[in-house]
Amino acid sequence: MSQDTLVILTGASRGLGLAMAGQLLAADTQLLTLSRHPADALQGQAAAAGAGLTQWAVDLAGAVALVDRLAGWLQRHAPTPGEPPPAVRLIHNAALLTPPGPADDLPAADLAAALRVGLEAPLVLSAAFLRVTRDWGGDRRLLFISSGLGRRAMAGSAAYCAIKAGMDHLARALALDEAAHAAGARVVSLAPGVIDTDMQRQLRGADPRRFSEQGRFAEMHRSGTLDSPATAAAKVLRKLERDDFGTEPIADVRD
């Protein structure tokens, strides 16, 4: 990653997000994380790496209330006239999981909260990011952590499938908008592969009477086909920094 890089990362307190945060910490990088709980381990890593780290303990179900705060953080890091602009990255990783099973068995409030965190927050925060950095010039990249389930439906995961499909289409639409600008941001919605995270543990531990795919996820764990969060994070971040990032708005880390 180039010098003087600003990175905003949602969902950085555990799993893939925490692994990405740790790997993003480097000298001349300013990392802002937005998660329910700050990750204590990141403070020591940031100090050792000489990186700037700011952690906001926030509920992304209320992302509209965060727009002005995010805009203010970006404005404080805006390029000085005559100086090269920073590289800027926004990575949407946060998700709020609902229990595996039919949607009609789940509380409406849980379904709505999952949609707010997984789709509303990426939309409103991305809009603020693009608006504030529009005239900065330089290298701006917007990455959505999607899923194969945004492209292939699965029983017992209606909310998650809807969120990830919406995220993919959001990326397509934003990419078209950005293509109309001379220095438009590059936008990608990326499937990160199968990773041994809380979601995988939830799926393989589900009641097979409510979640018909439980056996398949249990077998993936038994056969050792899951990436660790650290391995998956490295793949995602390599993809983010590739020269061809944004050539196509929908991608898979295994491409």
RODO-2510 file (C-alpha; in nm, 4 decimals, decimal comma):
residues 255
     n   res          X          Y          Z
     1     m     0,0000     0,0000     0,0000
     2     s     0,1293     0,3453    -0,0835
     3     q     0,2428     0,6066     0,1676
     4     d    -0,0052     0,8368     0,3369
     5     t    -0,2994     0,6006     0,3157
     6     l    -0,6339     0,6487     0,4882
     7     v    -0,8359     0,3328     0,5519
     8     i    -1,1867     0,3077     0,6990
     9     l    -1,2929    -0,0436     0,7975
    10     t    -1,6269    -0,1554     0,9411
    11     g    -1,6685    -0,4691     1,1496
    12     a    -1,3088    -0,4846     1,2754
    13     s    -1,3554    -0,6386     1,6193
    14     r    -1,3301    -1,0080     1,5266
    15     g    -1,2918    -1,2611     1,2474
    16     l    -1,2037    -1,1396     0,9004
    17     g    -1,2371    -0,7737     1,0007
    18     l    -0,9948    -0,8021     1,2915
    19     a    -0,7461    -0,9877     1,0727
    20     m    -0,7695    -0,7214     0,8030
    21     a    -0,7253    -0,4442     1,0585
    22     g    -0,4075    -0,6019     1,1909
    23     q    -0,2641    -0,6422     0,8416
    24     l    -0,3542    -0,2863     0,7449
    25     l    -0,1534    -0,1334     1,0280
    26     a     0,1619     0,0107     0,8760
    27     a     0,3725     0,3252     0,8949
    28     d     0,2173     0,6232     0,7151
    29     t    -0,1282     0,4639     0,7395
    30     q    -0,4223     0,6067     0,9300
    31     l    -0,6798     0,3369     1,0083
    32     l    -1,0287     0,4158     1,1348
    33     t    -1,2387     0,1208     1,2508
    34     l    -1,6144     0,1232     1,3114
    35     s    -1,7306    -0,1683     1,5270
    36     r    -1,9498    -0,2415     1,8249
    37     h    -1,6430    -0,2953     2,0412
    38     p    -1,2850    -0,1680     1,9977
    39     a    -1,0232    -0,4416     1,9653
    40     d    -0,7667    -0,3975     2,2443
    41     a    -0,5070    -0,6050     2,0579
    42     l    -0,4936    -0,3515     1,7762
    43     q    -0,3579    -0,0731     1,9972
    44     g    -0,0297    -0,2508     2,0624
    45     q    -0,0008    -0,3574     1,6994
    46     a    -0,0524    -0,0001     1,5833
    47     a     0,2143     0,1329     1,8189
    48     a     0,4633    -0,1318     1,7058
    49     a     0,3943    -0,0584     1,3384
    50     g     0,4016     0,3194     1,3724
    51     a     0,0499     0,3383     1,2321
    52     g    -0,2282     0,5750     1,3262
    53     l    -0,5298     0,3956     1,4711
    54     t    -0,8690     0,5355     1,5698
    55     q    -1,1419     0,2985     1,6890
    56     w    -1,5039     0,4067     1,7156
    57     a    -1,7397     0,1966     1,9244
    58     v    -2,0576     0,2400     1,7208
    59     d    -2,3778     0,0618     1,6272
    60     l    -2,3918     0,0510     1,2489
    61     a    -2,7663    -0,0066     1,2657
    62     g    -2,7702     0,3694     1,3264
    63     a    -2,5337     0,4600     1,0431
    64     v    -2,7267     0,7724     0,9414
    65     a    -2,6183     0,9322     1,2695
    66     l    -2,2533     0,8571     1,1823
    67     v    -2,2456     1,0342     0,8457
    68     d    -2,1407     1,3775     0,9752
    69     r    -1,8862     1,2235     1,2120
    70     l    -1,7278     1,0253     0,9296
    71     a    -1,7272     1,3303     0,7037
    72     g    -1,5509     1,5281     0,9764
    73     w    -1,2816     1,2602     1,0179
    74     l    -1,2171     1,2588     0,6449
    75     q    -1,2079     1,6371     0,6261
    76     r    -0,9449     1,6468     0,9012
    77     h    -0,7278     1,4271     0,6812
    78     a    -0,7952     1,6103     0,3567
    79     p    -0,4902     1,6805     0,1385
    80     t    -0,3143     2,0115     0,1828
    81     p    -0,3119     2,2220    -0,1365
    82     g     0,0049     2,1526    -0,3294
    83     e     0,0678     1,8208    -0,1530
    84     p    -0,0001     1,4761    -0,3065
    85     p    -0,3419     1,3407    -0,2040
    86     p    -0,3520     1,0305     0,0146
    87     a    -0,4695     0,6961    -0,1103
    88     v    -0,8114     0,6378     0,0467
    89     r    -0,9865     0,3074     0,1125
    90     l    -1,3312     0,2270     0,2535
    91     i    -1,3898    -0,1406     0,3345
    92     h    -1,7381    -0,2528     0,4354
    93     n    -1,7062    -0,5781     0,6266
    94     a    -1,9603    -0,5501     0,9091
    95     a    -2,2545    -0,7895     0,9230
    96     l    -2,5221    -0,8717     1,1793
    97     l    -2,6076    -1,2397     1,1617
    98     t    -2,9546    -1,3827     1,2123
    99     p    -3,0012    -1,7456     1,3236
   100     p    -3,0163    -1,9971     1,0354
   101     g    -3,3721    -2,0884     0,9497
   102     p    -3,6814    -1,9662     0,7671
   103     a    -3,7360    -1,5913     0,7719
   104     d    -4,0889    -1,6326     0,9075
   105     d    -3,9422    -1,7882     1,2242
   106     l    -3,7322    -1,4814     1,3055
   107     p    -3,8323    -1,1607     1,4863
   108     a    -3,8993    -0,8721     1,2524
   109     a    -3,6672    -0,6491     1,4551
   110     d    -3,3759    -0,8900     1,4002
   111     l    -3,4361    -0,8991     1,0256
   112     a    -3,4589    -0,5211     1,0056
   113     a    -3,1417    -0,4694     1,2108
   114     a    -2,9491    -0,7108     0,9879
   115     l    -3,0537    -0,5136     0,6810
   116     r    -2,9574    -0,1826     0,8416
   117     v    -2,6075    -0,3024     0,9322
   118     g    -2,5458    -0,5034     0,6177
   119     l    -2,6943    -0,2816     0,3475
   120     e    -2,8144     0,0547     0,4764
   121     a    -2,4813     0,1312     0,6475
   122     p    -2,2719     0,0560     0,3369
   123     l    -2,4970     0,2765     0,1260
   124     v    -2,5056     0,5844     0,3495
   125     l    -2,1400     0,5661     0,4576
   126     s    -2,0206     0,5085     0,1010
   127     a    -2,2183     0,8117    -0,0141
   128     a    -2,0510     1,0258     0,2537
   129     f    -1,7072     0,8871     0,1644
   130     l    -1,7532     0,9596    -0,2067
   131     r    -1,8964     1,3044    -0,1441
   132     v    -1,6192     1,4243     0,0883
   133     t    -1,3312     1,2841    -0,1180
   134     r    -1,4740     1,3750    -0,4602
   135     d    -1,2274     1,6560    -0,5318
   136     w    -0,9220     1,5071    -0,3646
   137     g    -0,7844     1,3329    -0,6698
   138     g    -0,5575     1,0397    -0,6027
   139     d    -0,6435     0,6740    -0,5638
   140     r    -0,9829     0,6100    -0,4015
   141     r    -1,1150     0,2564    -0,3619
   142     l    -1,4398     0,1233    -0,2176
   143     l    -1,4593    -0,2454    -0,1231
   144     f    -1,7689    -0,4365    -0,0144
   145     i    -1,7144    -0,7773     0,1475
   146     s    -1,9895    -0,9764    -0,0184
   147     s    -2,0510    -1,3513    -0,0437
   148     g    -2,1278    -1,6255    -0,2889
   149     l    -2,4710    -1,6217    -0,1248
   150     g    -2,5340    -1,2870    -0,2877
   151     r    -2,5129    -1,4707    -0,6192
   152     r    -2,6645    -1,8054    -0,5214
   153     a    -2,9625    -1,8271    -0,2874
   154     m    -2,9642    -2,0680     0,0067
   155     a    -3,2592    -2,1861     0,2146
   156     g    -3,2535    -2,0653     0,5722
   157     s    -3,0521    -1,7500     0,4945
   158     a    -3,3015    -1,5113     0,3370
   159     a    -3,1794    -1,1951     0,5094
   160     y    -2,8116    -1,2658     0,4462
   161     c    -2,8734    -1,3557     0,0810
   162     a    -3,0807    -1,0406     0,0288
   163     i    -2,8154    -0,8211     0,1918
   164     k    -2,5284    -0,9591    -0,0123
   165     a    -2,7255    -0,9522    -0,3387
   166     g    -2,8166    -0,5905    -0,2640
   167     m    -2,4527    -0,5140    -0,1875
   168     d    -2,3465    -0,6567    -0,5231
   169     h    -2,5998    -0,4469    -0,7099
   170     l    -2,5069    -0,1395    -0,5051
   171     a    -2,1479    -0,1864    -0,6202
   172     r    -2,2586    -0,2141    -0,9828
   173     a    -2,4601     0,1071    -0,9594
   174     l    -2,1910     0,3043    -0,7747
   175     a    -1,9302     0,1887    -1,0267
   176     l    -2,1465     0,3305    -1,3066
   177     d    -2,1817     0,6597    -1,1184
   178     e    -1,8069     0,6811    -1,0555
   179     a    -1,7252     0,6041    -1,4191
   180     a    -1,8873     0,9364    -1,5085
   181     h    -1,6149     1,1233    -1,3151
   182     a    -1,2636     1,1793    -1,4446
   183     a    -1,1137     1,0628    -1,1134
   184     g    -1,3943     0,8354    -1,0010
   185     a    -1,3437     0,5866    -0,7199
   186     r    -1,2935     0,2212    -0,8036
   187     v    -1,5739     0,0050    -0,6611
   188     v    -1,5800    -0,3716    -0,6079
   189     s    -1,8075    -0,6140    -0,4239
   190     l    -1,5865    -0,9116    -0,3420
   191     a    -1,6718    -1,2648    -0,2323
   192     p    -1,3893    -1,3563     0,0115
   193     g    -1,4156    -1,7362    -0,0072
   194     v    -1,5124    -1,9691     0,2767
   195     i    -1,3609    -1,8621     0,6080
   196     d    -1,3728    -2,0135     0,9562
   197     t    -1,5610    -1,7278     1,1215
   198     d    -1,8532    -1,6922     1,3616
   199     m    -2,0919    -1,7321     1,0679
   200     q    -1,9429    -2,0677     0,9708
   201     r    -1,9592    -2,1875     1,3318
   202     q    -2,3215    -2,0765     1,3490
   203     l    -2,4128    -2,2587     1,0272
   204     r    -2,2448    -2,5891     1,1084
   205     g    -2,3910    -2,5810     1,4587
   206     a    -2,7459    -2,5103     1,3422
   207     d    -3,0417    -2,7430     1,3900
   208     p    -3,0641    -2,9424     1,0622
   209     r    -3,4427    -2,9514     1,1009
   210     r    -3,4463    -2,5726     1,0537
   211     f    -3,1414    -2,5410     0,8289
   212     s    -3,1159    -2,8046     0,5577
   213     e    -2,7579    -2,7084     0,4572
   214     q    -2,6116    -2,7764     0,8040
   215     g    -2,4366    -3,0972     0,6978
   216     r    -2,2557    -2,9298     0,4095
   217     f    -2,1068    -2,6657     0,6371
   218     a    -2,0102    -2,9237     0,8977
   219     e    -1,8292    -3,1206     0,6273
   220     m    -1,6351    -2,8141     0,5095
   221     h    -1,4993    -2,7793     0,8618
   222     r    -1,4199    -3,1487     0,8964
   223     s    -1,2392    -3,1570     0,5600
   224     g    -1,0267    -2,8515     0,6375
   225     t    -1,1408    -2,6501     0,3374
   226     l    -1,1987    -2,3269     0,5299
   227     d    -0,9470    -2,0425     0,5205
   228     s    -0,8360    -1,8930     0,8493
   229     p    -0,9308    -1,5250     0,8951
   230     a    -0,5644    -1,4272     0,8559
   231     t    -0,5276    -1,6169     0,5282
   232     a    -0,8520    -1,4755     0,3898
   233     a    -0,7581    -1,1220     0,4994
   234     a    -0,4306    -1,1414     0,3101
   235     k    -0,6121    -1,2554    -0,0044
   236     v    -0,8706    -0,9763     0,0230
   237     l    -0,6122    -0,7039     0,0798
   238     r    -0,3992    -0,8246    -0,2094
   239     k    -0,7081    -0,8041    -0,4278
   240     l    -0,7796    -0,4518    -0,3011
   241     e    -0,4366    -0,3291    -0,4094
   242     r    -0,4205    -0,4976    -0,7492
   243     d    -0,3785    -0,2683    -1,0480
   244     d    -0,6934    -0,4135    -1,2053
   245     f    -0,9089    -0,3532    -0,8969
   246     g    -1,2389    -0,2062    -1,0145
   247     t    -1,2164    -0,3325    -1,3706
   248     e    -1,5259    -0,5351    -1,2877
   249     p    -1,7479    -0,4380    -0,9928
   250     i    -1,8302    -0,7993    -0,8977
   251     a    -1,5403    -1,0260    -0,8095
   252     d    -1,4360    -1,3321    -0,6142
   253     v    -1,1107    -1,3570    -0,4227
   254     r    -1,0538    -1,6945    -0,5908
   255     d    -1,0522    -1,5390    -0,9409
***
